[in-house]
């Protein structure tokens, strides 16, 4: 018999207490590790969503510029026919440019005019044409039309390129101008803060040149080492010559850095302001002056506008604006920024919800691009996928689980089905390119071929999930059905299949969710092509949302970054909904045996 007294003494001993304390400590550490892992994973998810959502908000709004435009009959409908087809052939793009030239007559020079034309989207002329075609009575009238802002203008108005900052000023401004150039003087050191910014920029340039000089010095040392290790005179001479070139470049950069630092340290000097420096503007009575030279109290610059004002302005009648990001490092030019600021001050800029993104197809112009074409392409592709994969996968699972005999052939089939579930998706794309396109001649870039490829890729997942669900049905169900006279086929389809359907649907939805996010196999079969039109069926040229993401992420325009994030957000929402549907079906139809 067990001596309870001795057992109690053993459990109450100091050694036992130490072991229990150690066990409890281990359990607490394990719990802490689990909580830390969850927090880390949750933090990573929050950071991902924060980044995606933060960038996607830029695609949810679009900017418009309301400008007066005269619909010249001679340019649109010279014979006054009122025929929409005749109106549609009018030069609305030319009318838009003429309107901009009339609105900003002081903009001169080919480069500046090209920048001016780029503040409105190229799609604005097409929207104007559609409006006039729908209402020919507008021909000959002057109307206020909301032109869609270009991607550059939209990003500037949203602050993506930084913004102009108004500096404080207290002095009286004296302005001398011939209409093109202006010399300005302030009675106070109103440009001292600007000069500090310019000097800081000069120090940055000097540091950059010294860094480049260091790289040249490293190159000089390397070429001298190569010269010492050279085995013939020609190689030695070539390396010595290159080392001398690097030394000359180093000395030139160091001299330039010294010169810039001397200029930056000068307290009352006049500094040149170029495109690599922060942009400095003077705004006085509706006219803008872009400074090219500045000191603490004076400046010289180009007049942008028609100045007919006073030669002297009080402190409240003028202001200093600084665009700290240099013009060479941003997409929006100084003239575009000035024109947009003028329109914004006049109340001619509006920002509205971007319905276009959800209703339009793709475009090479970011402000015109939408996700609807890719969404419809994904819909047709998923329809083809599920119509092929679901019945074939369920039928294969029923056969393998209910009818197939256990032999080497069926064992070989089962092993290969399990292996196919782990094959990289791009392999299925190569299969589709070789067999479905190359042999059967199915058209490229269509939801039909994309759906077939994804169906083949999804089949192993559906078969494995369906077999597991069918195997989970108790044998007593089969025995009862067979006992009352049902055939093997009737037992499988009338009793086993309905009871296993919740699990089959769950596996199918998970497989479809994986197929929805696939890109690699669809790239191989051509569904990454630029498709501007919304597909009308499974045989139309189309792309899908993941491929659209791939395309937009590869475009250089910055505005596509926000649209890429918005499309990612839509794809994540679809995937969450599909997985949520799978959980709902499993919970709703789950049977406990």
Secondary structure, DSSP 8 states (H G I E B T S, - for coil): ---HHHHHHHHTSHHHHHHHHHHHHHHHHHHHHHHHHHHHHHHHHHHHHHHHHHHHGGGSEEEEEEEEEE--HHHH-TT----HHHHHTS-HHHHHHHHHHHHTTT--SHHHHHHHHTTB-THHHHHHHHHHHH-GGGTT-EEEEEEEB-HHHHHHHTTTT---EEE---S-EEEEE-SSEEEEEESS-TTHHHHHHHHHHHHHHHHHHHHHHHHHHHHHHHHHHHHHH-SSHHHHHHHHHHHHHHHHHHHHHHHHHHHHHHHHH-SS--EE--TTS-EEEEEETTEEEEEEEE-SSEEEEEEES---S-SEE-GGGEEEEEE-S-GGGSSS-HHHHHHHHHHHHTT-EEEEE-THHHH----SSGGG--SHHHHHHHHHHHHHHHHHHHHHHHHHHHIIIII---SHHHHHHHHHHHHHTTS-HHHHHHHIIIIIIIIT---TTBHHHHHHHHHHHHHHHHHHHHHHHHHTS-HHHHHHHHHTT--HHHHIIIIIHHHHHHHHHHHHHHHHHHHHT--HHHHHTTTTS---S---STTSB---HHHHHHHHHH---THHHHHHHHHHHHHHHHHHHHHHHHHHHHHHH----
